Amino acid sequence: METLWLVLVAGMMTAYVVLDGFDLGVGVLYKILGRSEEDRATLRHAIGPVWDANEVWLLAAGGTLYFAFPALYAAAFSGFYLPLMMVLWLLIGRGLGLELRDHIPDPLGRQICDAIFMISSVVLAVVLGAALGNVVRGVPLDADGYFFLPLWTNFRPGPQPGVLDWYTVLCGLVALVALATHGAHYLALRTSGDVNARARRLALMGGRSLTVLLVLSLFASLAVRPGLLDNFRTHPFGLVIPLAVAAALVTMELAARRCRERAAFAASCVFLIGTLAGAAFALYPVLLPSSDDPGRALTVQGAASDGYALRVALGWWIAGMILVTASFRYLYGQFRGKVAAGMSHPGGH
């Protein structure tokens, strides 16, 4: 039951990365692809109906983590307090940048909103990648299962690291490029004309950069956590995950070259899912490694709620997911197809 709930929580986090990831990527590329006011309106309309709905998955994953793995929730939300506050303000910044700009008649005010939206998206992508890097590297858990991390210390991984070091910054860079590429594929799928052409070019560049960064991050991860591949050696069926990631990168390249936009975006989704699944498989059964004492790591069994609570909660989770899935299917069904150039997103003026 504990492993099932790990799969469910990881699946919800992955849904957030895949769905909110493309509108984060659009924010990263906002000024690069949006060279005119008309182009920027097209970009906003491409994500306008869905960006806030996508964030539901982050809230749902946090709530599920609270009752499924309370020990992990308590440790992570206290130890990562500063980064979590940063994430909160960056989410608020993105929302304000998107929703307020169409209510501000002054051109300077709109430019400020655009800058806030883009900067918040860039920093949030890096912070999310750095968060995953912290989980892979480990944190200094004490005997009670708690920890505290400053924003940085000596910028090197070790027994007493900071949130940011050279490894987690590399992970943040990988996340930034991955989500920007994901956003470019989404825009290629949803737009036409000059924006579409520029998005396809950036998607090709991003995919090739990702291949290099992924190899670098793999070697860096092995340097930080030498036993990271042990589960793949013990359970060879897990090798299907890195094979899927490699296949997704190849498919992204070939599909983008042939202007098969839907296939390229689907491959980008598979890449993100495979990358996160690979990290989870490599760490299992550990949820949060300890950087100074491996025996203090939080595991799936040690951090989970009582078995009875997990069984009862499963019924409610299934009912909730049926409602969420139905609402998302309806929402995305209403806003499929190409975006008309220059349109503002619904709710704007």
Residue pairs with C-beta under 8 A, 6 or more apart in sequence:
1 304
1 307
1 310
1 311
1 314
2 300
2 301
2 304
2 307
2 310
3 285
3 300
4 310
4 314
5 64
5 68
5 69
5 304
5 310
5 314
6 68
6 69
6 280
6 284
6 287
6 300
8 64
8 68
8 317
9 61
9 64
9 65
9 68
9 69
10 276
10 277
10 280
12 57
12 60
12 61
12 64
13 57
13 58
13 61
13 276
14 272
14 273
14 276
14 277
15 57
16 54
16 55
16 57
16 58
16 61
17 128
17 272
17 276
18 182
18 269
18 272
18 273
19 50
19 54
19 57
20 51
20 54
20 55
20 57
20 58
21 178
21 179
21 182
21 183
21 272
22 47
22 179
22 182
22 183
22 185
22 186
22 265
23 47
23 50
23 51
23 54
23 183
23 186
24 121
24 124
24 125
24 179
24 183
25 121
25 125
25 179
25 180
25 181
25 182
25 183
25 184
25 186
26 43
26 46
26 47
26 121
26 183
26 186
26 187
27 94
27 117
27 118
27 120
27 121
27 122
27 183
28 118
28 121
28 122
28 125
28 176
28 179
28 180
28 183
29 43
29 180
29 183
29 184
29 187
29 199
29 202
30 40
30 43
30 114
30 117
30 118
30 121
31 114
31 118
32 198
32 202
33 39
33 43
33 184
33 187
33 195
33 198
33 199
33 202
34 40
34 42
34 43
34 114
34 195
38 341
38 342
39 194
39 195
40 114
41 342
41 343
41 344
42 191
42 195
42 339
42 340
42 341
42 342
42 343
43 187
43 191
43 195
44 98
44 344
44 345
44 348
45 339
45 340
45 343
45 344
45 345
46 186
46 187
46 190
46 191
46 339
47 345
48 98
48 344
48 345
48 346
48 347
48 348
49 331
49 334
49 335
49 345
49 346
50 331
50 332
50 335
51 94
51 98
52 95
53 327
53 328
53 331
55 91
56 324
60 320
60 324
62 73
64 317
65 72
65 73
66 73
67 305
67 309
67 313
68 304
68 305
68 310
68 313
69 287
69 300
69 303
69 304
69 305
70 303
70 305
71 145
71 298
71 302
71 303
71 304
72 287
72 288
72 298
72 303
74 145
74 146
75 141
75 145
75 146
75 147
75 288
75 298
76 288
77 84
78 146
78 147
78 148
79 139
79 146
79 147
79 148
79 149
80 131
80 134
80 149
80 163
81 148
82 149
82 150
82 151
82 163
83 127
83 130
83 131
83 151
83 163
86 123
86 127
87 124
87 127
87 128
90 120
90 123
90 124
90 127
91 120
91 124
93 116
93 117
93 119
93 120
94 116
94 117
94 120
94 121
94 124
96 113
96 116
97 113
97 114
97 115
97 116
97 117
97 118
97 120
98 113
98 117
98 345
99 347
100 113
101 109
101 110
101 113
101 114
101 117
101 348
102 344
102 347
102 348
102 349
103 349
104 110
104 113
122 176
125 172
125 175
125 176
125 179
125 180
126 169
126 172
126 173
126 175
126 176
127 172
128 172
128 175
129 168
129 171
129 172
129 173
129 174
129 175
129 176
129 178
130 163
130 164
130 168
130 169
130 171
130 172
130 175
132 171
132 175
132 276
132 279
133 167
133 168
133 169
133 170
133 171
133 172
134 149
134 163
134 168
135 279
135 283
135 288
135 289
136 171
136 221
136 224
136 225
136 228
136 279
136 282
136 283
136 289
137 157
137 161
137 165
137 167
137 168
137 224
137 225
137 289
137 291
138 225
138 288
138 289
138 290
138 291
138 297
139 147
139 149
139 161
139 288
139 289
139 290
139 291
140 147
140 149
140 159
140 160
140 161
140 290
140 291
140 292
141 147
141 288
141 290
141 291
141 292
141 293
141 296
141 297
141 298
142 296
143 296
145 296
145 298
149 161
149 162
149 163
150 162
150 163
151 162
151 163
151 164
152 162
152 163
152 164
152 165
153 160
153 161
153 162
153 165
154 162
154 165
155 162
155 164
155 165
155 166
156 165
156 166
157 165
157 166
157 167
157 224
157 291
158 291
159 291
159 292
160 291
160 292
161 291
167 220
167 221
167 223
167 224
170 213
170 216
170 217
170 220
171 217
173 213
174 210
174 213
174 214
174 217
177 206
177 209
177 210
177 213
178 206
178 210
178 271
178 272
178 275
180 202
180 206
181 202
181 203
181 206
181 207
181 209
181 210
181 252
181 268
182 265
182 268
182 269
182 272
184 199
184 200
184 202
184 203
184 206
185 199
185 203
185 252
185 256
185 261
185 264
185 265
185 267
185 268
186 265
186 268
187 195
187 196
187 199
188 196
188 199
188 200
188 203
188 256
188 261
188 264
188 265
189 261
189 262
189 264
189 265
190 337
190 338
190 339
191 199
191 338
191 339
191 341
192 338
192 339
192 341
193 341
195 341
200 256
200 259
200 261
203 252
203 256
203 264
203 268
204 253
204 256
204 257
207 249
207 252
207 253
207 256
208 253
210 249
210 271
211 249
214 245
214 249
214 275
221 228
222 228
222 229
225 289
228 282
228 283
229 282
231 238
231 281
231 282
231 283
231 284
232 238
232 239
232 242
232 281
232 282
238 281
241 274
241 277
241 278
241 281
242 274
242 278
244 270
244 274
245 270
245 271
245 274
245 275
245 278
247 270
248 267
248 268
248 270
248 271
248 274
249 267
249 271
251 263
251 264
251 267
251 270
252 264
252 267
252 268
252 271
255 261
255 263
255 264
255 267
256 264
283 289
284 300
285 299
285 300
285 301
286 297
286 298
286 299
286 300
287 297
287 298
287 299
287 300
287 303
288 297
288 298
288 303
289 297
290 296
290 297
304 310
305 313
